[in-house]
């Protein structure tokens, strides 16, 4: 047994690796297949073979921030901006719940200040009449706002830390503050919302060491959901000429996250599918158990361009769902019928 094989077995058995051990595995590409297989086995034992489908509604591409890697950045003048009105947001959620049978609605946007606390709480209350779980992914807010969303019925909140390398964060997110973002994650947990976070893999200046720190950070914050995807350069950003991330390293970070946090929810991200036609399938076989079909109307979807070439841009919501169902049955998995909350466990399922 190689040193890497011993570390993979240790992680699967103990849910623990040191920073140095994580760096060793991230640096060794000869262990990838064994790592992915171990993560898939841990996923099966802890969260089962069901895949949770969560309906993604991208309701505004307007953002006050100017992140160097994001196509929605404030200074991008080549993007057509939009906001979807509250009635249409509800109608999309209603269609996803009643016609498509999806159990979770994910509301995602840039940091668009038009949607203040009252507007968002009204939307949350309406959507919760559909008997669905509700996830928000709308950026940095105050502790009082997170509490208000929870009181209105929100269940989860996704806020990617993007990187735990503070210097890198401040270079790539001008005008933002890493400590404030960390504060937001603590406030989300304090509000009683499930905590979702995540990182991009392959950012310019990112190191193997910082990726190891990212994985340990997920455990530190006791995350309920972690989204990991490759950085894909956007032509209308300062990082347009960067090399970008790879599917393989993204899968490795994801698989190690599964080993250390065996019972959390991990999506197979659209960015992985954008890099490779079978990217999501590979993710589902390396620890992932969630997919987010996009139910935003096509007329808006093509303008929510965090990165170029999104794999689902031209599909209708029903077409997106059919493609995903085919992927799921193709690897002998099934669509879960519950709302997919994170139920922490001490032991794997039999």
C-alpha positions in Angstrom: 0.0 0.0 0.0 1.4 3.4 -1.0 1.6 6.4 1.4 -1.3 8.1 -0.5 -3.4 4.9 -0.2 -2.8 4.8 3.5 -3.8 8.4 3.8 -7.0 7.9 1.8 -7.9 4.9 4.0 -7.2 7.0 7.1 -9.5 9.8 5.9 -12.3 7.4 5.1 -12.0 5.7 8.6 -11.4 8.7 10.8 -12.8 11.7 8.8 -9.5 13.5 9.6 -6.4 14.6 7.8 -3.7 17.1 8.8 -2.9 20.0 6.5 0.3 18.3 5.5 -1.5 15.1 4.6 -4.1 17.0 2.5 -1.2 18.7 0.7 0.4 15.3 0.0 -2.8 13.9 -1.5 -3.6 17.1 -3.5 0.0 16.9 -4.9 -0.2 13.2 -5.9 -2.1 12.6 -9.2 -1.3 8.9 -9.1 -3.9 8.4 -6.3 -6.8 10.2 -8.0 -8.8 7.1 -9.0 -8.4 5.6 -5.5 -9.4 8.9 -3.9 -12.5 9.3 -6.1 -13.6 5.7 -5.3 -13.1 6.2 -1.6 -15.2 9.4 -1.7 -17.9 7.7 -3.7 -18.0 4.9 -1.1 -18.2 7.3 1.8 -21.0 9.2 0.0 -22.9 6.0 -0.4 -22.5 5.0 3.2 -23.4 8.3 4.7 -26.0 9.9 2.4 -27.1 7.1 0.1 -27.6 6.8 -3.6 -30.3 9.4 -3.9 -29.4 12.6 -5.8 -31.2 15.8 -4.7 -32.4 18.0 -7.5 -32.7 21.7 -6.5 -34.4 24.2 -8.8 -32.1 27.2 -9.5 -33.7 30.5 -10.2 -31.2 33.3 -11.2 -33.4 36.2 -10.6 -31.0 39.2 -11.1 -27.6 39.6 -12.7 -27.1 43.1 -11.2 -24.2 43.2 -8.7 -22.7 46.0 -6.6 -19.3 44.2 -6.4 -16.4 44.1 -8.8 -14.8 40.7 -8.3 -12.0 40.2 -10.9 -13.2 36.6 -11.8 -16.9 37.2 -12.3 -18.8 38.1 -15.4 -21.5 39.8 -13.3 -18.9 42.3 -11.9 -20.1 45.9 -11.7 -17.7 47.2 -14.3 -18.7 44.7 -17.0 -20.4 46.9 -19.6 -20.9 44.1 -22.1 -23.6 42.3 -20.2 -27.3 42.8 -20.5 -28.6 43.4 -17.0 -32.0 42.1 -15.8 -34.2 41.7 -12.8 -37.0 39.2 -12.7 -40.1 40.6 -10.9 -41.6 38.9 -7.8 -44.6 37.4 -9.6 -42.4 35.8 -12.2 -40.0 34.4 -9.6 -43.0 32.8 -7.8 -44.3 31.4 -11.0 -41.0 29.8 -11.9 -40.8 28.3 -8.4 -44.4 27.1 -8.6 -43.7 25.4 -12.0 -40.6 23.8 -10.6 -42.4 22.5 -7.5 -45.8 21.4 -9.0 -44.9 20.5 -12.6 -41.3 19.3 -12.3 -41.6 17.8 -8.8 -38.6 19.5 -7.4 -38.3 19.8 -3.6 -35.9 22.7 -3.1 -35.9 26.2 -4.7 -32.6 28.0 -4.9 -32.8 31.8 -5.4 -29.6 33.2 -6.7 -28.5 36.7 -7.7 -25.8 39.2 -7.8 -25.7 41.5 -4.8 -28.6 43.6 -6.2 -29.7 46.1 -3.5 -33.1 46.6 -5.2 -34.2 43.4 -3.5 -34.1 44.6 0.1 -35.2 42.7 3.2 -38.9 43.4 2.8 -39.0 42.4 -0.9 -37.1 39.2 -0.3 -39.1 38.2 2.7 -42.3 38.6 0.8 -40.9 36.4 -2.0 -39.7 33.8 0.5 -43.1 33.6 2.2 -44.9 33.1 -1.1 -42.5 30.4 -2.2 -42.8 28.6 1.1 -46.6 28.1 0.5 -45.5 25.5 -2.2 -44.1 23.1 0.5 -40.5 23.3 -0.6 -37.2 23.9 1.0 -35.7 27.3 0.1 -32.1 28.2 -0.3 -30.8 31.8 -0.8 -27.6 32.7 -2.6 -27.6 36.5 -2.6 -24.3 37.6 -1.0 -23.2 39.4 2.1 -26.0 40.7 4.4 -26.4 41.8 8.0 -27.1 39.5 10.9 -30.5 41.0 11.2 -31.3 40.3 7.5 -30.2 36.6 7.8 -32.5 36.3 10.8 -35.4 37.9 8.9 -34.9 35.5 6.0 -35.1 32.6 8.4 -38.2 34.0 10.1 -39.8 34.3 6.7 -39.2 30.6 6.0 -35.8 30.3 4.3 -34.0 27.1 5.2 -30.5 27.5 3.8 -28.0 30.1 2.7 -25.1 29.7 0.3 -22.1 32.1 0.5 -18.9 30.9 -1.0 -15.8 31.9 0.9 -14.1 31.6 -2.6 -10.6 31.2 -1.0 -9.3 31.1 2.5 -6.1 32.8 1.3 -6.9 36.3 2.6 -4.3 38.1 0.4 -5.5 36.3 -2.7 -9.1 37.1 -1.7 -8.4 40.8 -1.3 -6.5 41.0 -4.6 -9.4 39.3 -6.5 -12.3 40.9 -4.7 -11.5 44.7 -4.6 -13.4 46.6 -2.0 -14.4 43.5 -0.1 -13.1 42.1 3.2 -12.4 38.5 3.9 -13.1 38.9 7.6 -16.5 40.3 6.9 -17.3 37.4 4.6 -16.3 35.0 7.4 -18.5 37.0 9.8 -21.4 36.5 7.4 -21.0 32.7 7.5 -21.1 32.9 11.3 -24.2 35.0 11.2 -25.9 32.6 8.8 -25.3 29.8 11.3 -26.5 31.9 14.2 -29.7 32.7 12.4 -30.5 29.0 12.2 -30.0 28.6 8.5 -28.1 25.7 7.0 -24.7 27.0 6.0 -23.4 26.5 2.5 -20.0 27.7 1.3 -17.4 26.7 -1.2 -14.4 27.7 -3.3 -13.2 28.1 -6.9 -10.3 25.9 -7.8 -7.6 27.2 -10.1 -7.6 30.9 -9.3 -4.4 32.8 -10.4 -2.0 32.7 -7.4 -3.9 29.9 -5.6 -1.6 27.3 -4.1 -2.0 23.6 -3.1 -1.5 24.8 0.4 -4.4 27.2 0.3 -6.7 24.5 -1.1 -5.8 22.3 1.9 -6.7 25.2 4.1 -10.0 25.6 2.3 -10.9 22.0 3.1 -10.0 22.4 6.7 -12.0 25.6 6.8 -15.2 23.8 5.7 -14.8 21.5 8.7 -14.1 24.5 11.0 -17.4 26.2 10.1 -19.3 22.9 10.3 -20.7 23.4 6.8 -24.0 21.8 5.7 -23.3 22.1 2.0 -20.1 22.8 0.0 -19.9 23.8 -3.6 -16.6 23.3 -5.4 -16.0 24.2 -9.0 -13.1 25.1 -11.4 -12.4 28.7 -12.1 -13.3 29.5 -15.7 -11.9 32.8 -17.0 -14.5 35.2 -18.4 -13.5 37.4 -21.4 -15.0 40.6 -19.9 -13.0 40.4 -16.7 -9.4 41.3 -15.6 -8.6 37.6 -15.4 -9.6 36.9 -19.0 -6.1 35.6 -19.9 -5.7 33.4 -16.9 -5.2 29.7 -17.3 -8.2 28.7 -15.3 -8.8 25.6 -13.2 -8.9 21.9 -14.1 -11.7 19.4 -13.6 -9.3 16.9 -12.1 -8.1 19.2 -9.3 -11.7 20.4 -8.6 -12.7 16.7 -8.2 -9.8 16.1 -5.9 -10.8 19.0 -3.6 -14.4 17.8 -3.7 -13.5 14.2 -2.9 -11.3 15.2 0.1 -14.1 17.4 1.3 -16.4 14.4 1.2 -14.0 12.3 3.2 -13.6 14.8 6.0 -17.3 15.9 6.0 -19.0 12.6 5.0 -22.6 13.5 5.6 -22.9 17.0 4.0 -24.5 17.9 0.7 -22.1 18.4 -2.2 -23.3 19.5 -5.6 -22.0 18.4 -8.9 -21.5 21.9 -10.2 -22.4 23.2 -13.7 -18.9 24.6 -14.0 -17.6 21.0 -14.0 -19.9 20.1 -16.8 -18.8 23.2 -18.7 -15.2 21.9 -18.7 -16.1 18.4 -19.7 -19.3 16.8 -21.1 -19.2 14.2 -18.4 -18.0 16.6 -15.6 -21.1 16.3 -13.5 -21.2 12.5 -13.9 -17.6 12.3 -12.8 -18.5 14.5 -9.8 -21.4 12.2 -8.8 -19.0 9.3 -8.8 -16.4 11.1 -6.7 -18.6 12.3 -3.7 -21.3 14.6 -5.0 -25.0 14.0 -4.2 -26.8 17.2 -5.4 -27.5 18.8 -8.8 -29.2 22.1 -9.4 -31.2 22.1 -12.6 -31.7 25.7 -13.9 -35.3 26.7 -14.2 -34.7 30.3 -15.1 -36.4 31.3 -18.3 -33.9 31.0 -21.2 -34.3 34.7 -22.1 -32.7 35.6 -18.8 -30.4 32.6 -18.3 -28.0 33.4 -21.1 -27.3 36.8 -19.4 -26.4 35.2 -16.0 -22.9 34.6 -17.1 -20.6 34.1 -14.2 -18.3 32.4 -16.7 -18.6 31.7 -20.4 -19.9 28.5 -22.0 -22.3 27.4 -19.3 -23.5 24.0 -20.3 -27.2 24.5 -19.6 -27.7 27.9 -21.2 -29.9 26.9 -24.1 -32.0 24.2 -22.4 -35.6 24.9 -21.3 -36.3 23.9 -17.6 -37.9 20.7 -18.7 -35.1 19.8 -21.1 -32.6 20.5 -18.3 -34.5 18.1 -16.0 -34.6 15.3 -18.6 -30.9 15.5 -19.3 -30.2 15.3 -15.6 -32.5 12.4 -15.0 -30.9 10.5 -17.8 -27.4 11.1 -16.3 -28.6 9.9 -12.9 -30.2 6.7 -14.1 -27.1 6.1 -16.4 -25.0 5.6 -13.3 -27.5 3.5 -11.4 -28.5 6.3 -9.0 -32.0 7.7 -8.4 -33.7 11.1 -7.7 -34.3 11.6 -4.0 -37.8 12.4 -3.0 -37.2 14.3 0.2 -36.1 17.9 0.7 -32.5 17.0 1.3 -31.7 18.6 4.6 -28.3 17.9 6.2 -28.8 15.3 8.9 -25.5 15.0 10.8 -24.5 11.5 11.6 -21.8 9.8 13.6 -21.7 6.6 11.8 -22.2 5.6 8.2 -25.4 4.1 7.0 -25.5 0.3 6.7 
